[in-house]
Amino acid sequence: MGRTLGDRGTVDRRSVIRGGLVAGLGTAAVAGGLLSTRGPQDDAMEIALAAGEPDAATQLGFVSVKAAPHNATGNGNSDDTAAIVSAYNAARAAKASLYFPSGSYKVSSLPQFDSLTTVRGAGADATTIIYTGTGTMLALRDRQRVAFKNLGFWAAGNGGTLISLDNCFRCSFESVMLRGSHTAATNPRYLGQIGVSIASNTGGTSFSNCDINNFGVGISTSAIQNYITNSKFTTNWISLRGTGNNFASGMAISNTEFVSDINVKSTDKHIHIDGRASDWWLTNVWIEGAATAIAVGAAGVGGPSQFGMVNCKIAARTVDLDLMHCRQPYLANVAFDADQNAQPQLLKINAANVPEGVATNLITSVGADFPMSTFPAGWTVTGRAKHLAAGGPLVRSPNGKIWKLAVSNTGQVSAVDAGNI
């Protein structure tokens, strides 16, 4: 099924950008617009100067990194690190937003922004900050409400992390493009790249209308609850990783897409929760293009305390949803499908480590319904003309008493007084 993009034509959902990168491109190519997919909507934040006018960024209360005396070039070749530090110091003194006009800004690092700092660009595809190192471009610790809006970041080095948040609260990414350099053609060179690392007690981080593309790991979290909405992950080896095995990592995801192509070197997993974790909730999420779309927990080690999927579509090459260790997962109105030219196991449940759960109105593209043998004995399952209750369903008799029904191996039904429930 194609998706219509107005006068820009029709793009097949599975014909993804494959990273939006061409292997071997230098930073000058980015500056030259080779990677830009800028549209009219990205011009809203552009600040233009008419002849004889002062810096319009100043009129809006922003400090521009290109303004004198800071003089960042934004040409993608010169190192703009010092100019950005100078502009940030001026913005901090003035309690103003730091503004990046259109351009590509090559940096070795970014300043340690104070709490309540806002960093703005001219658009996610118009402003690009390029990091060629293998460490961490921006490491924030003990910060609150640092906001990034309408700009892009590109990791061009062989490894490293663009942004790390450690013990930070309510930081936000709004209309931000985070790009790495991983593609099927470059695998495994850039698998060490991480877009955003969320660690320690960081909480309340929000990603809204963001694109996270072409990383070894798009977002890695070992921290308490954070949030992703109206965003898209494309061609990451692992799009979103919950890690730490510390009962802490958690994420709420809504109205978001995880996509890739069908090349086995592009994407291994879209969501991987690799041990004991907190709560993971997915609502209105589309997932396709991976060996395993979602892997939940580590068998015999642990998994999330809650895992829920509601109104989602999921497809993969090998396994759609692999529930290896989890407490009482909840699946409702989830459609399971296969990637192109694939025959995956749609739903895999480890009975020993996921003995109980709820499945309601699951849809499969390969048959009328999931066979009941898919679910361990402790699961409660409802579907088309079927209801399977773990331990037997409860019914109410006309006099108001509650009874638990049981059936023998020969089909004989009996009832046990369940008392007051």
LOKEGU-385868 format. One record per residue: x, y, z of N, C-alpha, C in turn. Coordinates in steps of 0.2 Angstrom, whole numbers, padded with zeros to 4 digits, always signed. Layout:
N
XYZXYZXYZ;...
// end
This chain:
421
+0004-0006+0000+0000+0000+0000+0004+0006+0000;+0003+0011-0005+0008+0017-0005+0005+0022-0001;+0009+0027+0001+0007+0033+0005+0008+0039+0001;+0003+0043+0000+0003+0049-0004+0006+0055+0000;+0010+0058-0003+0014+0064+0000+0012+0070-0004;+0006+0071-0005+0004+0077-0009+0007+0078-0016;+0010+0083-0018+0013+0084-0024+0020+0081-0025;+0022+0078-0019+0029+0075-0020+0028+0067-0022;+0022+0065-0024+0022+0058-0027+0020+0053-0021;+0021+0047-0023+0019+0042-0019+0025+0037-0017;+0025+0036-0010+0031+0032-0008+0028+0026-0005;+0030+0020-0007+0028+0014-0004+0031+0013+0003;+0027+0011+0008+0029+0011+0015+0035+0007+0016;+0036+0002+0012+0042-0003+0013+0048+0000+0009;+0047+0005+0005+0053+0008+0001+0056+0014+0006;+0059+0012+0011+0061+0017+0016+0068+0020+0013;+0070+0025+0017+0076+0029+0015+0082+0025+0015;+0082+0019+0018+0088+0015+0019+0094+0019+0022;+0091+0023+0027+0096+0027+0031+0097+0034+0029;+0095+0036+0023+0096+0043+0020+0103+0044+0019;+0107+0040+0019+0115+0041+0018+0117+0037+0013;+0123+0040+0010+0126+0036+0005+0133+0034+0008;+0135+0028+0008+0141+0026+0011+0147+0030+0008;+0151+0033+0012+0157+0036+0010+0156+0044+0009;+0150+0047+0010+0149+0054+0010+0153+0058+0015;+0156+0063+0013+0159+0067+0018+0155+0073+0020;+0157+0077+0025+0153+0082+0028+0151+0087+0023;+0156+0088+0018+0154+0093+0013+0148+0091+0009;+0147+0085+0008+0141+0083+0004+0135+0084+0008;+0135+0084+0015+0130+0085+0019+0128+0093+0018;+0134+0097+0019+0133+0104+0018+0130+0106+0011;+0132+0102+0006+0129+0104+0000+0122+0102-0002;+0119+0099+0003+0112+0097+0003+0110+0090+0000;+0115+0086-0001+0114+0079-0004+0109+0075+0000;+0109+0076+0007+0105+0072+0011+0099+0076+0013;+0098+0082+0011+0092+0086+0013+0086+0083+0010;+0080+0083+0014+0074+0081+0012+0069+0087+0014;+0072+0093+0014+0068+0098+0017+0062+0100+0013;+0057+0101+0017+0050+0103+0013+0048+0110+0016;+0043+0113+0013+0040+0119+0014+0039+0120+0022;+0037+0115+0025+0036+0116+0033+0042+0117+0037;+0048+0116+0034+0054+0117+0038+0056+0124+0037;+0053+0128+0034+0055+0135+0033+0052+0140+0039;+0048+0137+0043+0044+0141+0048+0049+0145+0052;+0054+0141+0054+0059+0144+0059+0065+0148+0056;+0065+0148+0049+0070+0152+0046+0070+0159+0047;+0076+0162+0049+0077+0169+0051+0081+0172+0045;+0078+0176+0041+0081+0180+0036+0083+0187+0037;+0088+0190+0035+0090+0197+0036+0088+0201+0029;+0085+0206+0030+0084+0211+0024+0090+0216+0025;+0091+0219+0019+0097+0224+0019+0096+0229+0024;+0102+0230+0028+0102+0235+0033+0098+0233+0040;+0095+0227+0040+0092+0225+0046+0097+0222+0051;+0096+0223+0058+0100+0220+0063+0098+0212+0063;+0102+0208+0066+0101+0201+0067+0094+0200+0069;+0090+0196+0065+0083+0195+0067+0083+0190+0073;+0088+0186+0074+0088+0181+0080+0088+0186+0086;+0092+0191+0086+0092+0195+0092+0085+0198+0093;+0081+0200+0087+0075+0203+0088+0070+0198+0091;+0071+0192+0090+0067+0186+0093+0069+0184+0100;+0074+0187+0102+0077+0185+0109+0082+0179+0108;+0084+0177+0103+0089+0172+0102+0096+0174+0101;+0101+0170+0102+0107+0172+0101+0110+0167+0095;+0111+0170+0089+0113+0166+0084+0120+0164+0084;+0122+0158+0082+0129+0155+0082+0133+0159+0076;+0129+0161+0071+0133+0164+0066+0134+0172+0066;+0131+0175+0071+0131+0182+0072+0138+0183+0075;+0141+0189+0074+0147+0192+0077+0146+0193+0084;+0150+0192+0088+0157+0190+0087+0159+0182+0087;+0153+0178+0086+0154+0171+0087+0156+0168+0080;+0152+0170+0075+0154+0169+0068+0155+0161+0066;+0151+0157+0068+0151+0150+0066+0150+0150+0058;+0153+0146+0055+0152+0146+0047+0146+0142+0045;+0145+0136+0048+0140+0132+0046+0141+0129+0039;+0147+0128+0037+0148+0126+0030+0150+0118+0030;+0150+0115+0036+0151+0108+0036+0158+0105+0035;+0163+0110+0034+0170+0109+0034+0174+0111+0040;+0173+0118+0041+0176+0121+0047+0174+0119+0053;+0178+0118+0058+0176+0116+0065+0173+0122+0069;+0166+0122+0070+0163+0127+0073+0162+0127+0081;+0166+0122+0084+0165+0121+0091+0166+0127+0095;+0171+0131+0094+0173+0137+0098+0168+0142+0097;+0165+0143+0091+0160+0148+0090+0154+0147+0093;+0152+0140+0093+0146+0138+0097+0147+0139+0104;+0152+0138+0107+0154+0139+0114+0153+0147+0116;+0156+0151+0112+0155+0158+0112+0148+0160+0112;+0144+0158+0107+0137+0160+0107+0133+0157+0113;+0135+0151+0115+0131+0149+0121+0132+0153+0127;+0138+0155+0128+0140+0159+0134+0136+0165+0134;+0135+0168+0128+0132+0174+0127+0124+0173+0128;+0122+0167+0126+0115+0166+0127+0113+0164+0134;+0118+0161+0138+0117+0160+0145+0117+0166+0149;+0121+0171+0147+0121+0177+0151+0115+0181+0149;+0112+0181+0143+0106+0184+0142+0100+0181+0143;+0100+0174+0146+0095+0170+0147+0090+0169+0141;+0094+0168+0135+0091+0168+0129+0092+0161+0126;+0088+0159+0121+0088+0153+0117+0095+0153+0112;+0098+0148+0112+0104+0147+0107+0101+0145+0100;+0102+0149+0095+0099+0148+0088+0105+0146+0083;+0103+0140+0079+0107+0138+0074+0104+0140+0067;+0106+0145+0063+0102+0146+0057+0104+0140+0052;+0101+0140+0046+0102+0134+0041+0110+0133+0040;+0112+0127+0040+0119+0126+0039+0121+0119+0042;+0127+0117+0041+0130+0111+0044+0136+0113+0048;+0135+0111+0054+0140+0114+0059+0144+0108+0062;+0150+0108+0060+0155+0102+0062+0158+0104+0069;+0157+0099+0074+0159+0100+0081+0163+0094+0083;+0167+0096+0088+0171+0090+0092+0167+0089+0098;+0163+0094+0100+0158+0093+0106+0154+0099+0107;+0149+0098+0111+0144+0104+0112+0145+0106+0120;+0143+0112+0121+0144+0114+0128+0139+0110+0133;+0141+0110+0139+0137+0107+0144+0131+0112+0146;+0126+0112+0142+0120+0116+0143+0117+0116+0150;+0116+0122+0153+0113+0123+0159+0106+0120+0159;+0103+0119+0165+0096+0118+0165+0092+0124+0162;+0086+0122+0159+0081+0127+0156+0084+0130+0150;+0089+0128+0147+0092+0130+0141+0087+0127+0135;+0086+0132+0130+0083+0130+0124+0088+0131+0118;+0088+0125+0114+0093+0125+0108+0088+0124+0102;+0089+0129+0097+0084+0129+0092+0088+0129+0085;+0085+0126+0080+0087+0127+0073+0082+0129+0069;+0084+0129+0062+0079+0132+0057+0075+0126+0054;+0076+0120+0056+0072+0115+0054+0076+0109+0054;+0073+0103+0055+0077+0097+0057+0081+0095+0051;+0079+0097+0045+0083+0095+0039+0087+0101+0036;+0086+0107+0039+0089+0113+0037+0096+0115+0042;+0095+0113+0048+0101+0114+0052+0104+0107+0054;+0110+0106+0053+0113+0099+0055+0119+0101+0059;+0120+0098+0065+0126+0098+0069+0130+0091+0068;+0136+0091+0065+0139+0085+0063+0145+0084+0068;+0144+0077+0071+0149+0075+0076+0153+0070+0073;+0160+0071+0072+0164+0066+0069+0168+0062+0074;+0167+0063+0081+0171+0059+0086+0168+0053+0087;+0172+0049+0092+0170+0042+0094+0168+0042+0102;+0168+0048+0105+0166+0048+0112+0158+0050+0112;+0157+0055+0116+0150+0058+0117+0150+0065+0115;+0146+0067+0111+0146+0074+0108+0143+0079+0114;+0138+0077+0117+0135+0081+0122+0133+0076+0128;+0136+0077+0134+0135+0073+0140+0132+0078+0145;+0125+0077+0146+0122+0081+0151+0120+0077+0158;+0122+0080+0163+0121+0077+0170+0118+0082+0175;+0113+0079+0178+0110+0083+0184+0107+0090+0181;+0104+0089+0175+0100+0095+0172+0093+0093+0171;+0089+0099+0171+0082+0099+0170+0080+0103+0164;+0075+0101+0161+0071+0104+0156+0076+0108+0151;+0081+0104+0148+0085+0106+0142+0081+0104+0136;+0080+0109+0132+0075+0108+0126+0079+0109+0119;+0078+0104+0115+0081+0104+0108+0075+0104+0103;+0075+0109+0099+0069+0110+0094+0071+0112+0087;+0068+0109+0082+0069+0110+0075+0076+0110+0073;+0080+0105+0074+0087+0104+0071+0089+0097+0071;+0094+0096+0068+0097+0089+0066+0104+0088+0069;+0105+0082+0071+0112+0080+0073+0114+0074+0068;+0120+0074+0066+0123+0068+0063+0129+0065+0066;+0129+0059+0067+0135+0056+0070+0139+0053+0064;+0145+0055+0062+0149+0053+0056+0155+0049+0058;+0156+0049+0065+0162+0045+0067+0160+0037+0067;+0165+0033+0068+0164+0026+0068+0160+0023+0074;+0160+0027+0079+0157+0025+0085+0154+0031+0089;+0153+0030+0095+0151+0036+0099+0144+0037+0100;+0142+0042+0105+0135+0044+0106+0134+0051+0105;+0129+0053+0102+0127+0060+0101+0126+0063+0107;+0121+0061+0111+0118+0064+0117+0117+0059+0123;+0120+0060+0129+0119+0056+0134+0115+0060+0140;+0111+0057+0143+0107+0061+0149+0108+0056+0155;+0111+0059+0160+0112+0056+0166+0109+0060+0172;+0104+0057+0175+0101+0060+0181+0098+0067+0179;+0095+0067+0173+0092+0073+0170+0084+0072+0170;+0080+0077+0171+0073+0077+0171+0070+0082+0166;+0065+0079+0163+0060+0083+0159+0064+0087+0153;+0069+0084+0150+0073+0086+0144+0068+0084+0138;+0069+0088+0133+0064+0086+0127+0067+0087+0121;+0065+0083+0116+0067+0084+0109+0061+0085+0105;+0060+0090+0101+0054+0092+0098+0056+0093+0090;+0054+0089+0086+0055+0090+0079+0063+0090+0078;+0066+0085+0080+0073+0084+0080+0075+0078+0075;+0080+0079+0071+0082+0073+0067+0089+0071+0070;+0089+0064+0072+0095+0061+0074+0097+0056+0069;+0103+0057+0066+0106+0053+0061+0112+0049+0063;+0113+0043+0061+0119+0040+0062+0122+0038+0055;+0126+0033+0054+0129+0032+0048+0128+0024+0046;+0124+0021+0050+0124+0013+0049+0119+0012+0043;+0121+0008+0038+0116+0005+0033+0118-0002+0032;+0115-0006+0028+0116-0012+0026+0123-0013+0023;+0125-0008+0019+0131-0008+0015+0137-0006+0020;+0136-0002+0025+0142-0001+0030+0142-0005+0036;+0137-0010+0037+0137-0015+0042+0144-0019+0042;+0148-0020+0047+0147-0018+0054+0150-0011+0057;+0152-0007+0052+0157-0002+0054+0154+0003+0059;+0148+0004+0059+0145+0010+0063+0140+0007+0068;+0141+0000+0070+0136-0002+0075+0137+0000+0082;+0143+0003+0083+0144+0006+0090+0141+0013+0091;+0138+0016+0085+0135+0023+0086+0128+0022+0090;+0127+0027+0095+0121+0027+0099+0118+0034+0098;+0112+0035+0096+0109+0042+0096+0109+0045+0102;+0104+0042+0107+0103+0045+0113+0104+0040+0119;+0108+0041+0124+0108+0036+0129+0105+0040+0136;+0100+0036+0139+0097+0038+0144+0099+0034+0150;+0102+0037+0155+0104+0033+0161+0103+0036+0168;+0105+0032+0173+0104+0033+0180+0097+0035+0181;+0095+0040+0184+0088+0042+0187+0085+0046+0182;+0087+0047+0176+0084+0051+0171+0077+0049+0170;+0072+0054+0170+0065+0053+0169+0062+0059+0166;+0056+0057+0163+0052+0062+0159+0055+0065+0153;+0060+0061+0150+0062+0063+0144+0057+0062+0138;+0056+0067+0134+0051+0066+0129+0054+0068+0122;+0052+0063+0117+0054+0064+0110+0047+0065+0106;+0046+0070+0103+0040+0072+0099+0041+0074+0092;+0038+0071+0087+0039+0072+0080+0047+0072+0079;+0050+0067+0081+0057+0066+0079+0058+0060+0075;+0064+0060+0071+0067+0055+0067+0073+0052+0070;+0074+0046+0071+0080+0043+0074+0082+0037+0069;+0087+0039+0065+0089+0034+0059+0096+0032+0059;+0097+0026+0057+0104+0024+0055+0109+0023+0060;+0107+0021+0066+0112+0020+0072+0113+0013+0073;+0118+0011+0077+0119+0004+0079+0113+0003+0084;+0112+0008+0089+0107+0009+0093+0104+0016+0093;+0097+0016+0091+0094+0023+0091+0094+0026+0098;+0090+0023+0102+0090+0026+0109+0091+0020+0114;+0095+0021+0119+0097+0016+0124+0095+0019+0131;+0091+0015+0134+0088+0018+0141+0089+0012+0146;+0092+0015+0152+0092+0010+0158+0089+0014+0164;+0085+0019+0162+0082+0024+0167+0074+0023+0167;+0072+0027+0172+0064+0026+0173+0060+0029+0167;+0054+0030+0168+0049+0031+0163+0051+0037+0159;+0051+0036+0152+0052+0041+0147+0047+0040+0141;+0047+0045+0137+0041+0045+0132+0043+0047+0125;+0040+0043+0120+0041+0044+0113+0034+0045+0110;+0033+0050+0106+0027+0050+0102+0027+0054+0096;+0023+0052+0091+0023+0054+0084+0030+0055+0081;+0034+0049+0082+0041+0049+0079+0042+0043+0075;+0048+0043+0072+0049+0037+0067+0056+0035+0068;+0057+0029+0068+0064+0025+0069+0065+0022+0062;+0071+0023+0059+0072+0020+0052+0079+0017+0052;+0080+0011+0050+0086+0008+0048+0091+0008+0053;+0089+0007+0060+0094+0006+0065+0095-0001+0066;+0101-0003+0068+0102-0010+0069+0098-0013+0075;+0098-0009+0081+0093-0009+0086+0090-0002+0087;+0083-0002+0086+0080+0005+0086+0080+0008+0093;+0077+0004+0098+0076+0006+0105+0078+0000+0109;+0083+0001+0114+0085-0004+0118+0084-0002+0126;+0081-0007+0129+0080-0006+0136+0085-0011+0140;+0089-0008+0144+0095-0012+0146+0096-0010+0153;+0102-0013+0156+0103-0012+0163+0102-0017+0168;+0096-0021+0166+0094-0027+0170+0093-0025+0178;+0091-0019+0178+0090-0015+0185+0083-0014+0187;+0078-0016+0184+0071-0015+0186+0069-0008+0184;+0073-0004+0181+0072+0003+0180+0070+0005+0173;+0073+0002+0168+0072+0005+0161+0064+0004+0159;+0062+0010+0157+0055+0010+0155+0053+0015+0149;+0048+0014+0145+0046+0018+0140+0039+0018+0138;+0036+0023+0137+0029+0024+0134+0030+0026+0127;+0027+0023+0122+0028+0024+0115+0021+0025+0112;+0019+0030+0108+0013+0031+0105+0014+0034+0098;+0009+0032+0094+0009+0035+0087+0016+0035+0084;+0019+0030+0084+0026+0030+0081+0027+0024+0077;+0032+0025+0072+0034+0020+0067+0041+0017+0068;+0042+0011+0067+0048+0008+0067+0049+0004+0060;+0053+0006+0056+0053+0003+0049+0060+0002+0047;+0061-0002+0042+0068-0003+0039+0066-0007+0032;+0071-0009+0029+0071-0013+0023+0071-0020+0025;+0071-0025+0020+0072-0032+0021+0079-0035+0021;+0084-0031+0020+0091-0033+0020+0093-0035+0027;+0095-0041+0028+0097-0044+0034+0102-0040+0038;+0106-0036+0034+0111-0032+0038+0109-0025+0040;+0102-0024+0039+0100-0017+0040+0098-0016+0048;+0093-0021+0050+0090-0020+0056+0089-0027+0059;+0092-0028+0065+0091-0034+0069+0085-0034+0073;+0084-0029+0077+0078-0029+0082+0076-0021+0082;+0070-0020+0082+0067-0013+0083+0067-0012+0090;+0064-0016+0095+0064-0015+0102+0067-0021+0105;+0072-0020+0110+0075-0025+0113+0075-0023+0120;+0072-0027+0125+0072-0026+0132+0076-0032+0135;+0082-0031+0137+0087-0036+0137+0088-0039+0144;+0083-0037+0149+0083-0040+0156+0078-0037+0160;+0079-0037+0167+0074-0034+0171+0073-0027+0170;+0067-0025+0170+0065-0018+0168+0059-0016+0171;+0057-0010+0170+0051-0007+0173+0045-0008+0168;+0041-0003+0166+0035-0003+0162+0036-0001+0155;+0034-0005+0150+0034-0003+0143+0027-0004+0140;+0025+0002+0137+0018+0002+0135+0019+0005+0127;+0016+0001+0123+0015+0003+0116+0008+0004+0114;+0007+0010+0111+0000+0012+0109+0000+0015+0102;-0004+0012+0097-0004+0014+0090+0003+0015+0087;+0006+0009+0087+0013+0009+0085+0014+0004+0079;+0017+0006+0074+0018+0002+0068+0025+0000+0067;+0026-0007+0066+0033-0010+0067+0034-0015+0061;+0039-0014+0057+0041-0019+0051+0048-0018+0049;+0051-0023+0046+0058-0023+0044+0063-0024+0049;+0063-0030+0052+0068-0032+0056+0068-0040+0057;+0074-0043+0059+0074-0050+0060+0069-0052+0066;+0069-0048+0071+0064-0049+0077+0062-0042+0078;+0055-0041+0077+0052-0034+0078+0053-0032+0086;+0051-0036+0090+0051-0035+0097+0054-0041+0101;+0059-0040+0105+0061-0045+0110+0061-0043+0117;+0057-0046+0121+0055-0044+0128+0058-0049+0133;+0063-0046+0137+0066-0050+0142+0071-0054+0140;+0075-0057+0145+0080-0063+0144+0078-0069+0148;+0077-0074+0145+0074-0080+0148+0078-0082+0154;+0075-0083+0160+0078-0085+0166+0082-0079+0170;+0082-0074+0167+0085-0068+0170+0080-0063+0172;+0076-0061+0168+0070-0056+0169+0068-0052+0164;+0063-0048+0165+0060-0044+0160+0056-0038+0163;+0052-0035+0159+0049-0029+0162+0043-0031+0166;+0042-0027+0171+0036-0028+0176+0030-0028+0173;+0029-0024+0167+0023-0023+0163+0025-0022+0156;+0022-0026+0152+0023-0025+0144+0016-0025+0141;+0014-0019+0138+0007-0019+0134+0008-0016+0127;+0004-0019+0123+0003-0017+0116-0004-0016+0115;-0006-0010+0112-0013-0009+0111-0014-0006+0104;-0018-0008+0100-0019-0005+0093-0012-0004+0089;-0009-0010+0088-0002-0010+0085-0002-0014+0079;+0002-0013+0074+0003-0018+0069+0011-0019+0069;+0012-0026+0068+0019-0028+0069+0021-0034+0064;+0027-0033+0061+0029-0038+0056+0036-0039+0056;+0039-0044+0054+0046-0046+0055+0048-0051+0050;+0055-0053+0049+0057-0058+0045+0057-0065+0049;+0059-0065+0055+0060-0071+0059+0055-0072+0065;+0054-0067+0069+0049-0067+0074+0046-0060+0075;+0040-0060+0075+0037-0054+0076+0037-0051+0084;+0035-0055+0088+0035-0053+0095+0037-0059+0099;+0043-0059+0102+0046-0064+0106+0046-0062+0114;+0041-0065+0117+0040-0064+0124+0044-0069+0128;+0050-0067+0130+0055-0072+0133+0055-0072+0141;+0053-0066+0144+0053-0066+0151+0049-0059+0153;+0043-0060+0156+0039-0054+0157+0033-0056+0162;+0031-0051+0166+0026-0052+0170+0019-0050+0167;+0015-0054+0166+0008-0053+0164+0007-0048+0158;+0010-0049+0152+0009-0045+0147+0002-0044+0144;+0000-0038+0141-0006-0037+0139-0006-0035+0132;-0009-0039+0128-0010-0038+0120-0017-0037+0118;-0018-0031+0115-0025-0030+0113-0025-0027+0106;-0029-0029+0102-0030-0027+0095-0023-0026+0091;-0019-0031+0092-0013-0031+0088-0013-0035+0082;-0011-0032+0076-0011-0036+0070-0004-0039+0069;-0003-0045+0068+0003-0048+0066+0004-0050+0059;+0009-0048+0056+0010-0049+0049+0017-0052+0047;+0019-0053+0041+0026-0055+0039+0029-0050+0035;+0035-0049+0036+0039-0044+0031+0039-0048+0024;+0040-0044+0019+0041-0046+0012+0045-0052+0012;+0043-0057+0008+0046-0064+0007+0049-0067+0013;+0045-0067+0018+0047-0070+0025+0041-0074+0027;+0042-0079+0032+0037-0083+0035+0039-0083+0042;+0038-0078+0046+0041-0078+0053+0036-0081+0058;+0039-0083+0064+0034-0085+0069+0031-0079+0072;+0025-0078+0072+0021-0072+0073+0022-0070+0081;+0020-0075+0085+0020-0074+0092+0024-0080+0096;+0029-0078+0099+0033-0083+0103+0033-0082+0110;+0030-0087+0114+0029-0086+0121+0033-0091+0125;+0038-0089+0130+0041-0094+0134+0037-0095+0140;+0034-0101+0140+0029-0103+0145+0031-0103+0152;+0038-0105+0153+0041-0105+0159+0042-0098+0162;+0043-0093+0158+0045-0086+0161+0039-0081+0159;+0034-0083+0155+0029-0079+0154+0022-0083+0155;+0021-0086+0161+0016-0091+0161+0009-0088+0161;+0008-0081+0162+0002-0078+0163+0002-0072+0158;-0004-0070+0155-0005-0064+0151-0012-0064+0149;-0013-0058+0145-0020-0057+0142-0019-0055+0135;-0023-0059+0131-0023-0058+0123-0030-0057+0121;-0031-0051+0118-0038-0049+0116-0038-0047+0109;-0042-0050+0105-0043-0048+0098-0037-0047+0094;-0032-0053+0094-0026-0053+0090-0028-0055+0083;-0025-0052+0078-0026-0053+0071-0020-0056+0068;-0020-0061+0064-0015-0064+0061-0016-0064+0053;-0011-0062+0049-0012-0062+0042-0011-0069+0039;-0009-0074+0043-0008-0081+0040-0013-0086+0042;-0018-0084+0045-0024-0089+0047-0030-0085+0050;-0035-0089+0051-0041-0086+0054-0040-0083+0061;-0036-0086+0064-0034-0084+0071-0028-0088+0074;-0025-0086+0079-0020-0089+0083-0023-0096+0085;-0019-0101+0084-0021-0108+0088-0021-0107+0095;-0025-0110+0099-0025-0109+0106-0018-0112+0109;-0015-0116+0106-0009-0119+0108-0003-0114+0108;-0004-0108+0105+0001-0103+0106+0002-0100+0113;-0003-0101+0117-0004-0097+0123-0003-0102+0129;+0002-0101+0134+0002-0105+0140-0004-0106+0144;-0005-0111+0148-0011-0112+0151-0014-0106+0156;-0009-0102+0158-0011-0097+0163-0014-0091+0159;-0014-0091+0152-0016-0085+0149-0024-0084+0148;-0026-0078+0148-0033-0077+0147-0034-0074+0139;-0037-0078+0135-0037-0076+0128-0045-0075+0126;-0046-0070+0122-0052-0069+0119-0051-0067+0112;-0056-0069+0108-0055-0068+0100-0062-0069+0097;-0062-0071+0091-0068-0072+0087-0071-0078+0090;-0077-0077+0093-0081-0083+0095-0077-0087+0100;-0072-0085+0104-0069-0089+0108-0067-0085+0115;-0067-0089+0120-0064-0086+0126-0061-0091+0131;-0055-0090+0132-0051-0095+0136-0049-0091+0142;-0051-0093+0148-0049-0090+0154-0045-0095+0158;-0039-0093+0160-0035-0097+0164-0038-0099+0171;-0038-0106+0172-0041-0108+0178-0048-0109+0178;-0051-0107+0172-0059-0108+0171-0062-0101+0172;-0067-0100+0168-0071-0094+0168-0075-0093+0174;-0077-0087+0176-0082-0086+0181-0088-0084+0179;-0094-0087+0181-0100-0085+0179-0105-0083+0185;-0110-0079+0184-0114-0077+0190-0121-0081+0189;-0123-0084+0194-0130-0088+0194-0135-0083+0195;-0142-0084+0194-0147-0080+0195-0148-0077+0202;-0146-0081+0207-0146-0078+0213-0140-0074+0216;-0136-0073+0211-0130-0068+0212-0124-0071+0214;-0124-0078+0215-0117-0081+0217-0113-0082+0211;-0106-0082+0213-0101-0082+0208-0098-0090+0208;-0098-0092+0202-0095-0099+0201-0089-0100+0196;-0084-0104+0198-0079-0105+0193-0080-0112+0190;-0080-0111+0183-0081-0117+0179-0075-0121+0178;-0075-0127+0178-0069-0132+0176-0072-0137+0172;-0067-0140+0167-0069-0145+0163-0064-0151+0163;-0066-0157+0164-0062-0162+0164-0059-0164+0157;-0054-0169+0157-0051-0171+0151-0056-0175+0147;-0062-0177+0150-0067-0180+0146-0073-0175+0144;-0072-0169+0146-0077-0164+0144-0082-0163+0149;-0082-0166+0154-0087-0165+0159-0086-0158+0163;-0091-0154+0163-0091-0147+0166-0093-0148+0174;-0089-0144+0178-0091-0144+0185-0091-0137+0187;-0094-0135+0193-0094-0128+0195-0091-0128+0203;-0087-0123+0205-0085-0123+0211-0087-0116+0214;-0090-0115+0220-0092-0109+0223-0086-0105+0224;-0086-0099+0220-0080-0094+0220-0080-0089+0226;-0086-0089+0230-0086-0085+0235-0088-0078+0233;-0086-0073+0237-0088-0066+0235-0081-0063+0232;-0082-0061+0226-0077-0058+0222-0078-0051+0220;
// end
